[in-house]
Amino acid sequence: MSKQHKKDLSLIYGKMSKLLCLSLVLMIPSPAVMAASPEAALTIGQNYTLASTYLKEDRPYSVYLPDACKTGGASAPCPMLYILDGERTFHHASGVLETMSLHGQIPQMIMVAIANTADRTGDLTPTHSLDDGFGRQDPSRSTSGGGERFLDFIEHELIPEVEERYKPMPYRILVGHSFGGLITLHSLVNRPALFQGHIAIDSSLYWDNNSWLRQAEAKLEQMKTIKNRVYVSVAEYAPKGNMDISNRFERPGERFSYALKANQSPHLQSTYQQFAGEDHGSVGLPSLYYGLKFVFDGYKNLPPSVESQGLEAVKAYYRDYLGLYGIALSPPMAIIANLALTAELNNRYDESIAYHTYNIKTHPKSAGSHYALAETYRHMGKTDQATIHYKKVVELHPKWAEHIEVMMSSMSQEQ
Amino acid sequence: MSKQHKKDLSLIYGKMSKLLCLSLVLMIPSPAVMAASPEAALTIGQNYTLASTYLKEDRPYSVYLPDACKTGGASAPCPMLYILDGERTFHHASGVLETMSLHGQIPQMIMVAIANTADRTGDLTPTHSLDDGFGRQDPSRSTSGGGERFLDFIEHELIPEVEERYKPMPYRILVGHSFGGLITLHSLVNRPALFQGHIAIDSSLYWDNNSWLRQAEAKLEQMKTIKNRVYVSVAEYAPKGNMDISNRFERPGERFSYALKANQSPHLQSTYQQFAGEDHGSVGLPSLYYGLKFVFDGYKNLPPSVESQGLEAVKAYYRDYLGLYGIALSPPMAIIANLALTAELNNRYDESIAYHTYNIKTHPKSAGSHYALAETYRHMGKTDQATIHYKKVVELHPKWAEHIEVMMSSMSQEQ
């Protein structure tokens, strides 16, 4: 097949459009939730309880476990995300994880959501204080100060239980909001190696009349080897009545972010984001999304210098991405598929085939990867190889039989 | 009790802090997903199929039905949200709805997610075209052009079935992405009264070599009575190889948004948002969030002129919010609770009590509303009334017994 003929075919049948359009349909595995049979309930997770010695109670928690993260799954071992206020965060947070990982923005992850019991204030506050952030005493805080006990529960009871069960990679993120953000940053400052990523949302950093903040700042000054990515967000506060409520969340949040920026640890990356138009409650959802984008900065968007060097450089990039923690990642399927497409558009067919082949090798059940490789072979005029992979698509994804029939019949007319 | 004494109590015990901190815990009803018993599966919806005459198939769809939207529920009747590509959107979209409604950003809604079957392209494209947006022919589009049939299925089969079952309010939103965005905007232009809100995400508006777009522009010029809110978003495209792929989604999306802005219907509101740093897939999740914020603009943030006039003005505001469609809304609990707080901070105790009482009347099972009213009575020195509502909290939410004990004991020492 002449080069000119290839170009004509490219003009007639297009290389790019189908992949782009199908990327939403076929390139990515269907989420587990819709795999259930019709008329059945849609299930996204499992509830557990842990008999805690530290907390002296049976503590409920819930787990979101993508198929790819199960033992032997395509993405196993996976990182872990721990999130507080689980009774309110599980549903949307697991949906955010599922969707962001489908688009290659973050890895597939296992999520553990810790539910509150009777004493949220006690669990999530690091010291005893009745001060309410306006210099006044609040009796509802009489049980405050159980934060270290709560972190002991997480470190010595919860993490061992779930990580023994799922065998994840040693990379954990902690997400908390309000008091949950306070204990999240308390964990960062006092147990800096327990979690490798922290997302702290509109955190109650006024705690204990700012004395928690002053201690945290002093500790951060002494810490030179933090290996972490830390995302700090705040809502937008306008004065209400006579009170400037920005003193409670916004200003201490910003002040803490300065202390993070001033920290000299070479492997600490942090950012601070304020959300205009969001209040203390509504800031949670966008913060989770943009927080995960920050914690996995560079995971989806490769440096052009890496991309230009082909598959081995890309593999090396992901191998080193969490190398700080002794973790070697594999390139995500969605990223590799995009690289294959770009290579093909630039007539680097061999490189494109190498990418597709890598995806098939690492995700043998991905109909989308076989489809993409079949398309590349078709554009090259290699109909025999194209046919092999078109047939594989139907084998893996029988619903697409009719569509593949059209593609193969069209290909035979190109001969 | 003297005014001075009241002020002192305010300084000592604080009016605002507890409400703000508890707002995440107690003011809002717990999502249904965590109501399941420990060790049980977390369920967020139900799968159905509909034997469709238009589509000549059993079409699967899934439903997210919050308790508050069930017949007789606290928020019933609710608006409906219909979303395409259901097998990939159900989980995160239902989580976004749950969380945004908990924070009063949008009403509680019922969501129907329509899953794809074998021919997504056929269902979601309005005309027959093999053109792939670069002027080339794409055989995978041989079945394109079934969009009107698909909209007939939605209008004459799906909507009657689900709305007979759930008796929602006559307010519907349609959400679609890519080809789904194309059919969403096709529905707007050709069946403008079928949905009252449209969220179209990185839509394939290049369709049929821009001839769909030209027809839509011509139709919009003639339409003077559209009553709708329309959100159009696009991703950020950089050229790949020799192709300027912004021609496919970004430029026609912007062009369509100009046609919307130029439309003379007095009750058409539209916006256009481009997401830097998001691609065709990843733009879906932030678009859903900001799209819902746009469709329900003004739902959470009242004009100050309304807020200053008290409960009756607020009720009138919500009664009229969807008045265009003959729908009278009630004020959301979270908004009323915030207004009560602001009133109390400004020493308008009677107004604060009126707000709390309204919340209790409309949500009799809300422990948070009783708690907030008890607090207001305590700050007023009305311990008898405070006690009544503290006890009601424990009755509705026994886990808080210990906490309420502390509050009541502290109150008795204030005497």
Boltz contact constraints between the chains, C-beta under 6 A:
constraints:
  - contact:
      token1: [A, 11]
      token2: [B, 136]
      max_distance: 6.0
  - contact:
      token1: [A, 12]
      token2: [B, 136]
      max_distance: 6.0
  - contact:
      token1: [A, 12]
      token2: [B, 137]
      max_distance: 6.0
  - contact:
      token1: [A, 14]
      token2: [B, 132]
      max_distance: 6.0
  - contact:
      token1: [A, 14]
      token2: [B, 134]
      max_distance: 6.0
  - contact:
      token1: [A, 14]
      token2: [B, 136]
      max_distance: 6.0
  - contact:
      token1: [A, 14]
      token2: [B, 138]
      max_distance: 6.0
  - contact:
      token1: [A, 17]
      token2: [B, 132]
      max_distance: 6.0
  - contact:
      token1: [A, 17]
      token2: [B, 133]
      max_distance: 6.0
  - contact:
      token1: [A, 17]
      token2: [B, 138]
      max_distance: 6.0
  - contact:
      token1: [A, 18]
      token2: [B, 138]
      max_distance: 6.0
  - contact:
      token1: [A, 18]
      token2: [B, 140]
      max_distance: 6.0
  - contact:
      token1: [A, 24]
      token2: [B, 178]
      max_distance: 6.0
  - contact:
      token1: [A, 25]
      token2: [B, 120]
      max_distance: 6.0
  - contact:
      token1: [A, 30]
      token2: [B, 87]
      max_distance: 6.0
  - contact:
      token1: [A, 33]
      token2: [B, 91]
      max_distance: 6.0
  - contact:
      token1: [A, 34]
      token2: [B, 87]
      max_distance: 6.0
  - contact:
      token1: [A, 36]
      token2: [B, 47]
      max_distance: 6.0
  - contact:
      token1: [A, 38]
      token2: [B, 47]
      max_distance: 6.0
  - contact:
      token1: [A, 38]
      token2: [B, 49]
      max_distance: 6.0
  - contact:
      token1: [A, 38]
      token2: [B, 60]
      max_distance: 6.0
  - contact:
      token1: [A, 39]
      token2: [B, 47]
      max_distance: 6.0
  - contact:
      token1: [A, 40]
      token2: [B, 47]
      max_distance: 6.0
  - contact:
      token1: [A, 41]
      token2: [B, 43]
      max_distance: 6.0
  - contact:
      token1: [A, 41]
      token2: [B, 46]
      max_distance: 6.0
  - contact:
      token1: [A, 42]
      token2: [B, 44]
      max_distance: 6.0
  - contact:
      token1: [A, 42]
      token2: [B, 45]
      max_distance: 6.0
  - contact:
      token1: [A, 42]
      token2: [B, 62]
      max_distance: 6.0
  - contact:
      token1: [A, 43]
      token2: [B, 41]
      max_distance: 6.0
  - contact:
      token1: [A, 43]
      token2: [B, 43]
      max_distance: 6.0
  - contact:
      token1: [A, 44]
      token2: [B, 42]
      max_distance: 6.0
  - contact:
      token1: [A, 44]
      token2: [B, 44]
      max_distance: 6.0
  - contact:
      token1: [A, 44]
      token2: [B, 91]
      max_distance: 6.0
  - contact:
      token1: [A, 45]
      token2: [B, 42]
      max_distance: 6.0
  - contact:
      token1: [A, 46]
      token2: [B, 41]
      max_distance: 6.0
  - contact:
      token1: [A, 47]
      token2: [B, 36]
      max_distance: 6.0
  - contact:
      token1: [A, 47]
      token2: [B, 38]
      max_distance: 6.0
  - contact:
      token1: [A, 47]
      token2: [B, 39]
      max_distance: 6.0
  - contact:
      token1: [A, 47]
      token2: [B, 40]
      max_distance: 6.0
  - contact:
      token1: [A, 49]
      token2: [B, 38]
      max_distance: 6.0
  - contact:
      token1: [A, 60]
      token2: [B, 38]
      max_distance: 6.0
  - contact:
      token1: [A, 62]
      token2: [B, 42]
      max_distance: 6.0
  - contact:
      token1: [A, 87]
      token2: [B, 30]
      max_distance: 6.0
  - contact:
      token1: [A, 87]
      token2: [B, 34]
      max_distance: 6.0
  - contact:
      token1: [A, 91]
      token2: [B, 33]
      max_distance: 6.0
  - contact:
      token1: [A, 91]
      token2: [B, 44]
      max_distance: 6.0
  - contact:
      token1: [A, 91]
      token2: [B, 95]
      max_distance: 6.0
  - contact:
      token1: [A, 91]
      token2: [B, 98]
      max_distance: 6.0
  - contact:
      token1: [A, 92]
      token2: [B, 95]
      max_distance: 6.0
  - contact:
      token1: [A, 92]
      token2: [B, 99]
      max_distance: 6.0
  - contact:
      token1: [A, 95]
      token2: [B, 91]
      max_distance: 6.0
  - contact:
      token1: [A, 95]
      token2: [B, 92]
      max_distance: 6.0
  - contact:
      token1: [A, 95]
      token2: [B, 95]
      max_distance: 6.0
  - contact:
      token1: [A, 98]
      token2: [B, 91]
      max_distance: 6.0
  - contact:
      token1: [A, 99]
      token2: [B, 92]
      max_distance: 6.0
  - contact:
      token1: [A, 99]
      token2: [B, 285]
      max_distance: 6.0
  - contact:
      token1: [A, 103]
      token2: [B, 281]
      max_distance: 6.0
  - contact:
      token1: [A, 103]
      token2: [B, 282]
      max_distance: 6.0
  - contact:
      token1: [A, 105]
      token2: [B, 282]
      max_distance: 6.0
  - contact:
      token1: [A, 118]
      token2: [B, 399]
      max_distance: 6.0
  - contact:
      token1: [A, 118]
      token2: [B, 402]
      max_distance: 6.0
  - contact:
      token1: [A, 120]
      token2: [B, 25]
      max_distance: 6.0
  - contact:
      token1: [A, 132]
      token2: [B, 14]
      max_distance: 6.0
  - contact:
      token1: [A, 132]
      token2: [B, 17]
      max_distance: 6.0
  - contact:
      token1: [A, 133]
      token2: [B, 17]
      max_distance: 6.0
  - contact:
      token1: [A, 134]
      token2: [B, 14]
      max_distance: 6.0
  - contact:
      token1: [A, 136]
      token2: [B, 11]
      max_distance: 6.0
  - contact:
      token1: [A, 136]
      token2: [B, 12]
      max_distance: 6.0
  - contact:
      token1: [A, 136]
      token2: [B, 14]
      max_distance: 6.0
  - contact:
      token1: [A, 137]
      token2: [B, 12]
      max_distance: 6.0
  - contact:
      token1: [A, 138]
      token2: [B, 14]
      max_distance: 6.0
  - contact:
      token1: [A, 138]
      token2: [B, 17]
      max_distance: 6.0
  - contact:
      token1: [A, 138]
      token2: [B, 18]
      max_distance: 6.0
  - contact:
      token1: [A, 139]
      token2: [B, 406]
      max_distance: 6.0
  - contact:
      token1: [A, 139]
      token2: [B, 410]
      max_distance: 6.0
  - contact:
      token1: [A, 140]
      token2: [B, 18]
      max_distance: 6.0
  - contact:
      token1: [A, 142]
      token2: [B, 406]
      max_distance: 6.0
  - contact:
      token1: [A, 178]
      token2: [B, 24]
      max_distance: 6.0
  - contact:
      token1: [A, 240]
      token2: [B, 342]
      max_distance: 6.0
  - contact:
      token1: [A, 240]
      token2: [B, 345]
      max_distance: 6.0
  - contact:
      token1: [A, 241]
      token2: [B, 345]
      max_distance: 6.0
  - contact:
      token1: [A, 241]
      token2: [B, 346]
      max_distance: 6.0
  - contact:
      token1: [A, 281]
      token2: [B, 103]
      max_distance: 6.0
  - contact:
      token1: [A, 282]
      token2: [B, 103]
      max_distance: 6.0
  - contact:
      token1: [A, 282]
      token2: [B, 105]
      max_distance: 6.0
  - contact:
      token1: [A, 285]
      token2: [B, 99]
      max_distance: 6.0
  - contact:
      token1: [A, 342]
      token2: [B, 240]
      max_distance: 6.0
  - contact:
      token1: [A, 345]
      token2: [B, 240]
      max_distance: 6.0
  - contact:
      token1: [A, 345]
      token2: [B, 241]
      max_distance: 6.0
  - contact:
      token1: [A, 346]
      token2: [B, 241]
      max_distance: 6.0
  - contact:
      token1: [A, 399]
      token2: [B, 118]
      max_distance: 6.0
  - contact:
      token1: [A, 406]
      token2: [B, 139]
      max_distance: 6.0
  - contact:
      token1: [A, 406]
      token2: [B, 142]
      max_distance: 6.0
  - contact:
      token1: [A, 410]
      token2: [B, 139]
      max_distance: 6.0
